[in-house]
Amino acid sequence: MIKIDSELGPTDAVDIDLYFKKKYSDSGFYLFLSATKKEHQCTFLLQSSDDKLAKLYNICIKLHAGAYNILSLCQEQVRIMNRISETETDWITEPLWFVCHQMIQYCSTDTAQLENCGRLIHRSFNLCLNDRNPVLSSNRKSGSYSLANLEFIIYHKLKNRDMMKNLVKVLQSRNMDIIMDQPSNKEKNSIKVGHMVRYYYYLGEYYGCFESDFNKASTFLSIALLHCNFNYKTHIAKILVLLVPFVIVSRKMYPNEKVLTQLLSATGQYGEKLFKFIIQLVYCLKSGDIHGYDKFVSSNEVFLLKNGIYVAMCHIRELVFLKFFKTCTKMIGNNKTIVPLSSIAEVYGNYSQRKKKIRRLINMKSKKDTKIPIDITSLENKEMNENMDELECLLANLINKGFIKGYLSHSNRCIVLSKNDAFPHLSSSL
């Protein structure tokens, strides 16, 4: 957000014509564009005969007077600014973003209002994106990044995934979804770091939460985290809640607890909850506590769905199961390469507890109806076979992905592991 300094005195006059003549903006110009009711007696002067500037001036004066129809005036202000921007250079991109952002702030959750605001902002976005000015120092294209952020905000409020997808397609067509490793001097000067952090965050969120492209999402979110101001703890927490699971899935890396403590310090209740969440996630990943992980996911289901990381957590379960399986093979001992699935199934399915449950249910049923014969052994064998079928599916996926070297023997109900490096090294700490 642009900070407006109230350094103007009550008798100061702001010459609006001067900004358009010299092609620049400052706190005085943003004060003129602001929709908040003015308590000072500052005078804004306009001598130009340009119809568009005259309309903009009249709208701003009405906003300063505290008009009741603020949203409609803000929308009209954006329309006029769009028309003015058609003939202006890159200096206009920040004021254009300012009025668009201001319009969103006064917009309610009404779908029709949001869609109307979205169309106006998309018009502003296209004005910047399609600027054909060959002089890079005057081209408005740099403003399309910040305006794309506002479109993402609108589409999130509308919960419209299709509109986000269409926006990303436009960005892809202009190669704007590529990380700028060495931006030009023009880009460095004109694209504010804050806008780029938000831009990369939204792209990372889109690719990770909607497209399940966790590798691409991790790249964007990593850049967003590296450039995010360390004092903006809330922003860091929002990036981490997506980045941590995406990096675990795509790069098999988990955060160091010490680094995590530094990043999430002084982030309030949300940061504390996130810290505990990540620590528990890393514990399950390192220990292979598959039953604990399932309970952990179940208890945090609402949080996972709300943040769009439920699918990523399902992928992480594979890695937790891999650690669980490695631990089980070590417990069997003797460096066996042939591992019977029955021995793993008993632990994986918590077989002893489920066996007791089956017996309890049978005893309860037999007391009610003693005439029906019940084969306990058959039921227990069925339970064991179901566990081994599930194990075979999980192990087949891990073998296919290269996490385990070996093959399954369905007829013998076992897995044959490679003698050399049956479990390639995958995970590491950041």
TORKOL-4160 file (C-alpha; in steps of 0.2 Angstrom, whole numbers, padded with zeros to 4 digits, m for minus):
430
<pt num="1" X="0000" Y="0000" Z="0000"/>
<pt num="2" X="0006" Y="0018" Z="m0004"/>
<pt num="3" X="0009" Y="0028" Z="0011"/>
<pt num="4" X="0002" Y="0045" Z="0011"/>
<pt num="5" X="0011" Y="0058" Z="0021"/>
<pt num="6" X="0000" Y="0071" Z="0028"/>
<pt num="7" X="0014" Y="0085" Z="0028"/>
<pt num="8" X="0003" Y="0097" Z="0018"/>
<pt num="9" X="m0002" Y="0112" Z="0028"/>
<pt num="10" X="m0020" Y="0118" Z="0029"/>
<pt num="11" X="m0017" Y="0132" Z="0017"/>
<pt num="12" X="m0006" Y="0123" Z="0005"/>
<pt num="13" X="m0011" Y="0121" Z="m0013"/>
<pt num="14" X="m0008" Y="0106" Z="m0024"/>
<pt num="15" X="m0006" Y="0109" Z="m0043"/>
<pt num="16" X="m0013" Y="0094" Z="m0051"/>
<pt num="17" X="m0008" Y="0100" Z="m0068"/>
<pt num="18" X="0010" Y="0099" Z="m0063"/>
<pt num="19" X="0010" Y="0080" Z="m0061"/>
<pt num="20" X="0004" Y="0077" Z="m0078"/>
<pt num="21" X="0016" Y="0090" Z="m0086"/>
<pt num="22" X="0032" Y="0083" Z="m0076"/>
<pt num="23" X="0026" Y="0065" Z="m0076"/>
<pt num="24" X="0028" Y="0060" Z="m0058"/>
<pt num="25" X="0018" Y="0057" Z="m0043"/>
<pt num="26" X="0020" Y="0060" Z="m0024"/>
<pt num="27" X="0010" Y="0060" Z="m0008"/>
<pt num="28" X="0001" Y="0076" Z="m0013"/>
<pt num="29" X="m0006" Y="0067" Z="m0029"/>
<pt num="30" X="m0011" Y="0052" Z="m0019"/>
<pt num="31" X="m0020" Y="0063" Z="m0006"/>
<pt num="32" X="m0029" Y="0070" Z="m0021"/>
<pt num="33" X="m0034" Y="0053" Z="m0027"/>
<pt num="34" X="m0039" Y="0046" Z="m0010"/>
<pt num="35" X="m0057" Y="0043" Z="m0006"/>
<pt num="36" X="m0056" Y="0047" Z="0012"/>
<pt num="37" X="m0065" Y="0062" Z="0019"/>
<pt num="38" X="m0053" Y="0076" Z="0021"/>
<pt num="39" X="m0052" Y="0085" Z="0037"/>
<pt num="40" X="m0039" Y="0098" Z="0031"/>
<pt num="41" X="m0042" Y="0113" Z="0021"/>
<pt num="42" X="m0029" Y="0109" Z="0007"/>
<pt num="43" X="m0033" Y="0116" Z="m0010"/>
<pt num="44" X="m0031" Y="0106" Z="m0026"/>
<pt num="45" X="m0029" Y="0116" Z="m0041"/>
<pt num="46" X="m0033" Y="0111" Z="m0059"/>
<pt num="47" X="m0032" Y="0124" Z="m0074"/>
<pt num="48" X="m0031" Y="0111" Z="m0088"/>
<pt num="49" X="m0045" Y="0111" Z="m0101"/>
<pt num="50" X="m0044" Y="0092" Z="m0103"/>
<pt num="51" X="m0061" Y="0084" Z="m0101"/>
<pt num="52" X="m0054" Y="0068" Z="m0093"/>
<pt num="53" X="m0044" Y="0078" Z="m0080"/>
<pt num="54" X="m0059" Y="0089" Z="m0076"/>
<pt num="55" X="m0070" Y="0073" Z="m0073"/>
<pt num="56" X="m0056" Y="0066" Z="m0062"/>
<pt num="57" X="m0055" Y="0082" Z="m0053"/>
<pt num="58" X="m0074" Y="0082" Z="m0050"/>
<pt num="59" X="m0075" Y="0064" Z="m0044"/>
<pt num="60" X="m0060" Y="0067" Z="m0032"/>
<pt num="61" X="m0068" Y="0082" Z="m0024"/>
<pt num="62" X="m0085" Y="0073" Z="m0021"/>
<pt num="63" X="m0075" Y="0059" Z="m0013"/>
<pt num="64" X="m0066" Y="0072" Z="m0002"/>
<pt num="65" X="m0083" Y="0079" Z="0003"/>
<pt num="66" X="m0088" Y="0062" Z="0010"/>
<pt num="67" X="m0101" Y="0057" Z="m0003"/>
<pt num="68" X="m0113" Y="0042" Z="0002"/>
<pt num="69" X="m0110" Y="0033" Z="m0015"/>
<pt num="70" X="m0092" Y="0030" Z="m0012"/>
<pt num="71" X="m0090" Y="0013" Z="m0022"/>
<pt num="72" X="m0099" Y="0020" Z="m0038"/>
<pt num="73" X="m0088" Y="0036" Z="m0037"/>
<pt num="74" X="m0072" Y="0025" Z="m0035"/>
<pt num="75" X="m0077" Y="0014" Z="m0050"/>
<pt num="76" X="m0080" Y="0030" Z="m0060"/>
<pt num="77" X="m0063" Y="0036" Z="m0054"/>
<pt num="78" X="m0055" Y="0020" Z="m0061"/>
<pt num="79" X="m0064" Y="0022" Z="m0078"/>
<pt num="80" X="m0057" Y="0039" Z="m0080"/>
<pt num="81" X="m0040" Y="0034" Z="m0074"/>
<pt num="82" X="m0040" Y="0020" Z="m0087"/>
<pt num="83" X="m0044" Y="0033" Z="m0101"/>
<pt num="84" X="m0031" Y="0045" Z="m0095"/>
<pt num="85" X="m0018" Y="0031" Z="m0094"/>
<pt num="86" X="m0020" Y="0027" Z="m0112"/>
<pt num="87" X="m0009" Y="0042" Z="m0117"/>
<pt num="88" X="0002" Y="0042" Z="m0102"/>
<pt num="89" X="0019" Y="0034" Z="m0099"/>
<pt num="90" X="0025" Y="0022" Z="m0085"/>
<pt num="91" X="0023" Y="0036" Z="m0071"/>
<pt num="92" X="0004" Y="0033" Z="m0071"/>
<pt num="93" X="0005" Y="0014" Z="m0066"/>
<pt num="94" X="0007" Y="0018" Z="m0047"/>
<pt num="95" X="m0008" Y="0030" Z="m0047"/>
<pt num="96" X="m0018" Y="0018" Z="m0057"/>
<pt num="97" X="m0014" Y="0004" Z="m0045"/>
<pt num="98" X="m0019" Y="0016" Z="m0031"/>
<pt num="99" X="m0036" Y="0019" Z="m0037"/>
<pt num="100" X="m0039" Y="0001" Z="m0041"/>
<pt num="101" X="m0034" Y="m0005" Z="m0024"/>
<pt num="102" X="m0044" Y="0009" Z="m0016"/>
<pt num="103" X="m0059" Y="0003" Z="m0026"/>
<pt num="104" X="m0057" Y="m0015" Z="m0019"/>
<pt num="105" X="m0057" Y="m0009" Z="m0001"/>
<pt num="106" X="m0074" Y="m0001" Z="m0003"/>
<pt num="107" X="m0081" Y="m0016" Z="m0012"/>
<pt num="108" X="m0092" Y="m0028" Z="m0002"/>
<pt num="109" X="m0093" Y="m0047" Z="m0004"/>
<pt num="110" X="m0108" Y="m0045" Z="m0017"/>
<pt num="111" X="m0104" Y="m0055" Z="m0032"/>
<pt num="112" X="m0110" Y="m0042" Z="m0045"/>
<pt num="113" X="m0100" Y="m0028" Z="m0037"/>
<pt num="114" X="m0084" Y="m0039" Z="m0036"/>
<pt num="115" X="m0086" Y="m0045" Z="m0055"/>
<pt num="116" X="m0089" Y="m0026" Z="m0060"/>
<pt num="117" X="m0073" Y="m0021" Z="m0050"/>
<pt num="118" X="m0064" Y="m0036" Z="m0058"/>
<pt num="119" X="m0068" Y="m0030" Z="m0076"/>
<pt num="120" X="m0062" Y="m0013" Z="m0072"/>
<pt num="121" X="m0046" Y="m0019" Z="m0065"/>
<pt num="122" X="m0043" Y="m0031" Z="m0080"/>
<pt num="123" X="m0045" Y="m0016" Z="m0091"/>
<pt num="124" X="m0031" Y="m0007" Z="m0081"/>
<pt num="125" X="m0021" Y="m0023" Z="m0082"/>
<pt num="126" X="m0023" Y="m0024" Z="m0101"/>
<pt num="127" X="m0018" Y="m0006" Z="m0104"/>
<pt num="128" X="m0002" Y="m0009" Z="m0095"/>
<pt num="129" X="0001" Y="m0026" Z="m0103"/>
<pt num="130" X="m0002" Y="m0021" Z="m0121"/>
<pt num="131" X="0008" Y="m0005" Z="m0121"/>
<pt num="132" X="0018" Y="m0005" Z="m0137"/>
<pt num="133" X="0029" Y="0010" Z="m0133"/>
<pt num="134" X="0047" Y="0004" Z="m0139"/>
<pt num="135" X="0055" Y="0015" Z="m0126"/>
<pt num="136" X="0057" Y="0004" Z="m0111"/>
<pt num="137" X="0060" Y="0018" Z="m0099"/>
<pt num="138" X="0042" Y="0024" Z="m0103"/>
<pt num="139" X="0033" Y="0008" Z="m0106"/>
<pt num="140" X="0018" Y="0004" Z="m0094"/>
<pt num="141" X="0021" Y="m0015" Z="m0094"/>
<pt num="142" X="0029" Y="m0015" Z="m0077"/>
<pt num="143" X="0013" Y="m0010" Z="m0070"/>
<pt num="144" X="0004" Y="m0026" Z="m0075"/>
<pt num="145" X="0012" Y="m0036" Z="m0061"/>
<pt num="146" X="0004" Y="m0025" Z="m0047"/>
<pt num="147" X="m0012" Y="m0025" Z="m0056"/>
<pt num="148" X="m0012" Y="m0044" Z="m0058"/>
<pt num="149" X="m0011" Y="m0045" Z="m0039"/>
<pt num="150" X="m0027" Y="m0035" Z="m0038"/>
<pt num="151" X="m0035" Y="m0047" Z="m0050"/>
<pt num="152" X="m0030" Y="m0062" Z="m0040"/>
<pt num="153" X="m0037" Y="m0054" Z="m0024"/>
<pt num="154" X="m0054" Y="m0051" Z="m0033"/>
<pt num="155" X="m0054" Y="m0069" Z="m0040"/>
<pt num="156" X="m0050" Y="m0076" Z="m0023"/>
<pt num="157" X="m0065" Y="m0066" Z="m0016"/>
<pt num="158" X="m0076" Y="m0073" Z="m0030"/>
<pt num="159" X="m0069" Y="m0091" Z="m0027"/>
<pt num="160" X="m0067" Y="m0092" Z="m0046"/>
<pt num="161" X="m0054" Y="m0104" Z="m0051"/>
<pt num="162" X="m0058" Y="m0102" Z="m0070"/>
<pt num="163" X="m0054" Y="m0084" Z="m0070"/>
<pt num="164" X="m0038" Y="m0086" Z="m0061"/>
<pt num="165" X="m0033" Y="m0099" Z="m0074"/>
<pt num="166" X="m0037" Y="m0087" Z="m0088"/>
<pt num="167" X="m0026" Y="m0074" Z="m0080"/>
<pt num="168" X="m0012" Y="m0086" Z="m0078"/>
<pt num="169" X="m0013" Y="m0091" Z="m0096"/>
<pt num="170" X="m0012" Y="m0073" Z="m0101"/>
<pt num="171" X="0004" Y="m0071" Z="m0090"/>
<pt num="172" X="0011" Y="m0087" Z="m0098"/>
<pt num="173" X="0008" Y="m0080" Z="m0115"/>
<pt num="174" X="0019" Y="m0065" Z="m0111"/>
<pt num="175" X="0032" Y="m0075" Z="m0102"/>
<pt num="176" X="0027" Y="m0066" Z="m0086"/>
<pt num="177" X="0027" Y="m0082" Z="m0076"/>
<pt num="178" X="0046" Y="m0084" Z="m0077"/>
<pt num="179" X="0057" Y="m0080" Z="m0062"/>
<pt num="180" X="0067" Y="m0064" Z="m0066"/>
<pt num="181" X="0085" Y="m0069" Z="m0061"/>
<pt num="182" X="0093" Y="m0053" Z="m0067"/>
<pt num="183" X="0079" Y="m0040" Z="m0070"/>
<pt num="184" X="0084" Y="m0025" Z="m0081"/>
<pt num="185" X="0087" Y="m0008" Z="m0073"/>
<pt num="186" X="0070" Y="m0003" Z="m0079"/>
<pt num="187" X="0062" Y="m0017" Z="m0070"/>
<pt num="188" X="0072" Y="m0015" Z="m0054"/>
<pt num="189" X="0067" Y="0003" Z="m0053"/>
<pt num="190" X="0049" Y="0002" Z="m0058"/>
<pt num="191" X="0043" Y="m0014" Z="m0050"/>
<pt num="192" X="0042" Y="m0012" Z="m0032"/>
<pt num="193" X="0048" Y="m0027" Z="m0021"/>
<pt num="194" X="0032" Y="m0028" Z="m0012"/>
<pt num="195" X="0022" Y="m0030" Z="m0028"/>
<pt num="196" X="0034" Y="m0044" Z="m0034"/>
<pt num="197" X="0033" Y="m0053" Z="m0017"/>
<pt num="198" X="0014" Y="m0054" Z="m0019"/>
<pt num="199" X="0015" Y="m0058" Z="m0037"/>
<pt num="200" X="0026" Y="m0073" Z="m0034"/>
<pt num="201" X="0016" Y="m0078" Z="m0019"/>
<pt num="202" X="0000" Y="m0079" Z="m0029"/>
<pt num="203" X="0008" Y="m0088" Z="m0044"/>
<pt num="204" X="0015" Y="m0101" Z="m0031"/>
<pt num="205" X="m0002" Y="m0103" Z="m0023"/>
<pt num="206" X="m0010" Y="m0105" Z="m0040"/>
<pt num="207" X="0002" Y="m0119" Z="m0046"/>
<pt num="208" X="0003" Y="m0128" Z="m0030"/>
<pt num="209" X="m0016" Y="m0127" Z="m0024"/>
<pt num="210" X="m0025" Y="m0128" Z="m0040"/>
<pt num="211" X="m0013" Y="m0136" Z="m0053"/>
<pt num="212" X="m0003" Y="m0148" Z="m0040"/>
<pt num="213" X="0013" Y="m0142" Z="m0049"/>
<pt num="214" X="0023" Y="m0142" Z="m0033"/>
<pt num="215" X="0040" Y="m0140" Z="m0040"/>
<pt num="216" X="0035" Y="m0124" Z="m0049"/>
<pt num="217" X="0025" Y="m0118" Z="m0034"/>
<pt num="218" X="0040" Y="m0121" Z="m0023"/>
<pt num="219" X="0051" Y="m0110" Z="m0034"/>
<pt num="220" X="0039" Y="m0095" Z="m0034"/>
<pt num="221" X="0036" Y="m0096" Z="m0016"/>
<pt num="222" X="0055" Y="m0098" Z="m0012"/>
<pt num="223" X="0058" Y="m0082" Z="m0021"/>
<pt num="224" X="0044" Y="m0073" Z="m0013"/>
<pt num="225" X="0051" Y="m0078" Z="0004"/>
<pt num="226" X="0068" Y="m0073" Z="0000"/>
<pt num="227" X="0063" Y="m0055" Z="m0005"/>
<pt num="228" X="0049" Y="m0053" Z="0009"/>
<pt num="229" X="0054" Y="m0040" Z="0022"/>
<pt num="230" X="0059" Y="m0049" Z="0038"/>
<pt num="231" X="0048" Y="m0037" Z="0048"/>
<pt num="232" X="0032" Y="m0043" Z="0039"/>
<pt num="233" X="0030" Y="m0058" Z="0050"/>
<pt num="234" X="0012" Y="m0061" Z="0044"/>
<pt num="235" X="0017" Y="m0062" Z="0026"/>
<pt num="236" X="0031" Y="m0074" Z="0030"/>
<pt num="237" X="0019" Y="m0085" Z="0039"/>
<pt num="238" X="0007" Y="m0085" Z="0024"/>
<pt num="239" X="0021" Y="m0090" Z="0013"/>
<pt num="240" X="0028" Y="m0104" Z="0024"/>
<pt num="241" X="0011" Y="m0112" Z="0026"/>
<pt num="242" X="0011" Y="m0116" Z="0008"/>
<pt num="243" X="0030" Y="m0117" Z="0005"/>
<pt num="244" X="0034" Y="m0130" Z="0018"/>
<pt num="245" X="0022" Y="m0144" Z="0012"/>
<pt num="246" X="0026" Y="m0140" Z="m0007"/>
<pt num="247" X="0045" Y="m0141" Z="m0004"/>
<pt num="248" X="0043" Y="m0158" Z="0006"/>
<pt num="249" X="0033" Y="m0165" Z="m0009"/>
<pt num="250" X="0044" Y="m0158" Z="m0023"/>
<pt num="251" X="0061" Y="m0158" Z="m0016"/>
<pt num="252" X="0060" Y="m0170" Z="m0001"/>
<pt num="253" X="0067" Y="m0156" Z="0011"/>
<pt num="254" X="0060" Y="m0150" Z="0027"/>
<pt num="255" X="0064" Y="m0134" Z="0037"/>
<pt num="256" X="0076" Y="m0133" Z="0051"/>
<pt num="257" X="0068" Y="m0130" Z="0068"/>
<pt num="258" X="0080" Y="m0116" Z="0072"/>
<pt num="259" X="0077" Y="m0107" Z="0056"/>
<pt num="260" X="0059" Y="m0109" Z="0058"/>
<pt num="261" X="0059" Y="m0102" Z="0075"/>
<pt num="262" X="0068" Y="m0086" Z="0068"/>
<pt num="263" X="0055" Y="m0084" Z="0054"/>
<pt num="264" X="0040" Y="m0086" Z="0064"/>
<pt num="265" X="0045" Y="m0077" Z="0080"/>
<pt num="266" X="0033" Y="m0063" Z="0085"/>
<pt num="267" X="0019" Y="m0069" Z="0073"/>
<pt num="268" X="0005" Y="m0070" Z="0086"/>
<pt num="269" X="m0007" Y="m0084" Z="0088"/>
<pt num="270" X="m0007" Y="m0089" Z="0070"/>
<pt num="271" X="0012" Y="m0091" Z="0069"/>
<pt num="272" X="0012" Y="m0101" Z="0085"/>
<pt num="273" X="m0001" Y="m0113" Z="0078"/>
<pt num="274" X="0009" Y="m0114" Z="0061"/>
<pt num="275" X="0025" Y="m0117" Z="0071"/>
<pt num="276" X="0017" Y="m0132" Z="0080"/>
<pt num="277" X="0009" Y="m0138" Z="0064"/>
<pt num="278" X="0026" Y="m0139" Z="0055"/>
<pt num="279" X="0035" Y="m0146" Z="0069"/>
<pt num="280" X="0022" Y="m0160" Z="0071"/>
<pt num="281" X="0023" Y="m0163" Z="0052"/>
<pt num="282" X="0042" Y="m0164" Z="0052"/>
<pt num="283" X="0042" Y="m0176" Z="0067"/>
<pt num="284" X="0030" Y="m0188" Z="0058"/>
<pt num="285" X="0040" Y="m0187" Z="0042"/>
<pt num="286" X="0057" Y="m0191" Z="0051"/>
<pt num="287" X="0050" Y="m0204" Z="0063"/>
<pt num="288" X="0038" Y="m0213" Z="0051"/>
<pt num="289" X="0024" Y="m0212" Z="0063"/>
<pt num="290" X="0010" Y="m0216" Z="0050"/>
<pt num="291" X="m0004" Y="m0218" Z="0063"/>
<pt num="292" X="0001" Y="m0202" Z="0071"/>
<pt num="293" X="0001" Y="m0193" Z="0054"/>
<pt num="294" X="m0016" Y="m0199" Z="0050"/>
<pt num="295" X="m0023" Y="m0193" Z="0066"/>
<pt num="296" X="m0013" Y="m0176" Z="0063"/>
<pt num="297" X="m0021" Y="m0174" Z="0046"/>
<pt num="298" X="m0038" Y="m0178" Z="0052"/>
<pt num="299" X="m0037" Y="m0166" Z="0067"/>
<pt num="300" X="m0031" Y="m0152" Z="0055"/>
<pt num="301" X="m0042" Y="m0155" Z="0041"/>
<pt num="302" X="m0051" Y="m0139" Z="0041"/>
<pt num="303" X="m0035" Y="m0129" Z="0042"/>
<pt num="304" X="m0028" Y="m0139" Z="0027"/>
<pt num="305" X="m0043" Y="m0137" Z="0016"/>
<pt num="306" X="m0044" Y="m0118" Z="0020"/>
<pt num="307" X="m0026" Y="m0116" Z="0015"/>
<pt num="308" X="m0027" Y="m0127" Z="0000"/>
<pt num="309" X="m0013" Y="m0139" Z="0005"/>
<pt num="310" X="m0024" Y="m0155" Z="0008"/>
<pt num="311" X="m0018" Y="m0163" Z="m0008"/>
<pt num="312" X="0000" Y="m0159" Z="m0004"/>
<pt num="313" X="m0002" Y="m0168" Z="0013"/>
<pt num="314" X="m0009" Y="m0183" Z="0004"/>
<pt num="315" X="0007" Y="m0184" Z="m0006"/>
<pt num="316" X="0017" Y="m0182" Z="0010"/>
<pt num="317" X="0009" Y="m0197" Z="0017"/>
<pt num="318" X="0018" Y="m0207" Z="0005"/>
<pt num="319" X="0035" Y="m0201" Z="0012"/>
<pt num="320" X="0029" Y="m0204" Z="0030"/>
<pt num="321" X="0024" Y="m0222" Z="0024"/>
<pt num="322" X="0041" Y="m0224" Z="0016"/>
<pt num="323" X="0050" Y="m0220" Z="0032"/>
<pt num="324" X="0038" Y="m0232" Z="0042"/>
<pt num="325" X="0042" Y="m0246" Z="0029"/>
<pt num="326" X="0061" Y="m0243" Z="0031"/>
<pt num="327" X="0059" Y="m0244" Z="0050"/>
<pt num="328" X="0050" Y="m0260" Z="0049"/>
<pt num="329" X="0063" Y="m0268" Z="0038"/>
<pt num="330" X="0076" Y="m0263" Z="0050"/>
<pt num="331" X="0066" Y="m0271" Z="0064"/>
<pt num="332" X="0065" Y="m0287" Z="0055"/>
<pt num="333" X="0084" Y="m0287" Z="0055"/>
<pt num="334" X="0097" Y="m0299" Z="0047"/>
<pt num="335" X="0098" Y="m0288" Z="0032"/>
<pt num="336" X="0084" Y="m0298" Z="0023"/>
<pt num="337" X="0080" Y="m0293" Z="0005"/>
<pt num="338" X="0064" Y="m0303" Z="0005"/>
<pt num="339" X="0051" Y="m0295" Z="0017"/>
<pt num="340" X="0035" Y="m0304" Z="0020"/>
<pt num="341" X="0020" Y="m0292" Z="0019"/>
<pt num="342" X="0011" Y="m0300" Z="0033"/>
<pt num="343" X="0024" Y="m0294" Z="0046"/>
<pt num="344" X="0022" Y="m0276" Z="0039"/>
<pt num="345" X="0003" Y="m0278" Z="0038"/>
<pt num="346" X="0002" Y="m0282" Z="0057"/>
<pt num="347" X="0010" Y="m0265" Z="0061"/>
<pt num="348" X="0003" Y="m0255" Z="0047"/>
<pt num="349" X="m0015" Y="m0260" Z="0051"/>
<pt num="350" X="m0013" Y="m0259" Z="0069"/>
<pt num="351" X="m0018" Y="m0277" Z="0068"/>
<pt num="352" X="m0018" Y="m0282" Z="0086"/>
<pt num="353" X="m0030" Y="m0269" Z="0091"/>
<pt num="354" X="m0041" Y="m0272" Z="0076"/>
<pt num="355" X="m0041" Y="m0291" Z="0080"/>
<pt num="356" X="m0047" Y="m0287" Z="0098"/>
<pt num="357" X="m0061" Y="m0276" Z="0091"/>
<pt num="358" X="m0067" Y="m0290" Z="0079"/>
<pt num="359" X="m0068" Y="m0302" Z="0094"/>
<pt num="360" X="m0078" Y="m0290" Z="0104"/>
<pt num="361" X="m0090" Y="m0287" Z="0090"/>
<pt num="362" X="m0092" Y="m0306" Z="0088"/>
<pt num="363" X="m0095" Y="m0309" Z="0106"/>
<pt num="364" X="m0108" Y="m0295" Z="0106"/>
<pt num="365" X="m0117" Y="m0303" Z="0091"/>
<pt num="366" X="m0116" Y="m0320" Z="0098"/>
<pt num="367" X="m0124" Y="m0315" Z="0114"/>
<pt num="368" X="m0139" Y="m0309" Z="0104"/>
<pt num="369" X="m0140" Y="m0323" Z="0092"/>
<pt num="370" X="m0131" Y="m0339" Z="0097"/>
<pt num="371" X="m0139" Y="m0349" Z="0082"/>
<pt num="372" X="m0128" Y="m0340" Z="0069"/>
<pt num="373" X="m0111" Y="m0348" Z="0068"/>
<pt num="374" X="m0096" Y="m0336" Z="0067"/>
<pt num="375" X="m0079" Y="m0340" Z="0060"/>
<pt num="376" X="m0067" Y="m0329" Z="0069"/>
<pt num="377" X="m0052" Y="m0335" Z="0059"/>
<pt num="378" X="m0060" Y="m0331" Z="0043"/>
<pt num="379" X="m0064" Y="m0313" Z="0048"/>
<pt num="380" X="m0046" Y="m0311" Z="0054"/>
<pt num="381" X="m0039" Y="m0318" Z="0038"/>
<pt num="382" X="m0050" Y="m0306" Z="0028"/>
<pt num="383" X="m0044" Y="m0291" Z="0038"/>
<pt num="384" X="m0026" Y="m0296" Z="0035"/>
<pt num="385" X="m0028" Y="m0299" Z="0017"/>
<pt num="386" X="m0036" Y="m0282" Z="0015"/>
<pt num="387" X="m0021" Y="m0274" Z="0024"/>
<pt num="388" X="m0009" Y="m0283" Z="0013"/>
<pt num="389" X="m0018" Y="m0278" Z="m0003"/>
<pt num="390" X="m0017" Y="m0260" Z="0003"/>
<pt num="391" X="0002" Y="m0262" Z="0007"/>
<pt num="392" X="0005" Y="m0269" Z="m0011"/>
<pt num="393" X="m0003" Y="m0253" Z="m0019"/>
<pt num="394" X="0007" Y="m0241" Z="m0008"/>
<pt num="395" X="0023" Y="m0251" Z="m0011"/>
<pt num="396" X="0020" Y="m0252" Z="m0030"/>
<pt num="397" X="0018" Y="m0233" Z="m0031"/>
<pt num="398" X="0034" Y="m0231" Z="m0021"/>
<pt num="399" X="0044" Y="m0243" Z="m0032"/>
<pt num="400" X="0037" Y="m0234" Z="m0048"/>
<pt num="401" X="0043" Y="m0217" Z="m0041"/>
<pt num="402" X="0060" Y="m0224" Z="m0038"/>
<pt num="403" X="0059" Y="m0222" Z="m0019"/>
<pt num="404" X="0061" Y="m0241" Z="m0016"/>
<pt num="405" X="0072" Y="m0252" Z="m0027"/>
<pt num="406" X="0065" Y="m0269" Z="m0028"/>
<pt num="407" X="0049" Y="m0278" Z="m0034"/>
<pt num="408" X="0033" Y="m0286" Z="m0027"/>
<pt num="409" X="0028" Y="m0304" Z="m0028"/>
<pt num="410" X="0009" Y="m0305" Z="m0026"/>
<pt num="411" X="0009" Y="m0324" Z="m0026"/>
<pt num="412" X="0021" Y="m0325" Z="m0012"/>
<pt num="413" X="0014" Y="m0309" Z="m0003"/>
<pt num="414" X="0031" Y="m0302" Z="m0001"/>
<pt num="415" X="0043" Y="m0288" Z="m0008"/>
<pt num="416" X="0060" Y="m0292" Z="m0014"/>
<pt num="417" X="0072" Y="m0277" Z="m0010"/>
<pt num="418" X="0088" Y="m0273" Z="m0020"/>
<pt num="419" X="0104" Y="m0279" Z="m0011"/>
<pt num="420" X="0112" Y="m0262" Z="m0016"/>
<pt num="421" X="0104" Y="m0246" Z="m0009"/>
<pt num="422" X="0086" Y="m0252" Z="m0008"/>
<pt num="423" X="0081" Y="m0235" Z="m0001"/>
<pt num="424" X="0089" Y="m0221" Z="m0011"/>
<pt num="425" X="0092" Y="m0205" Z="0000"/>
<pt num="426" X="0078" Y="m0192" Z="m0002"/>
<pt num="427" X="0075" Y="m0180" Z="0012"/>
<pt num="428" X="0086" Y="m0167" Z="0020"/>
<pt num="429" X="0085" Y="m0152" Z="0032"/>
<pt num="430" X="0085" Y="m0134" Z="0026"/>
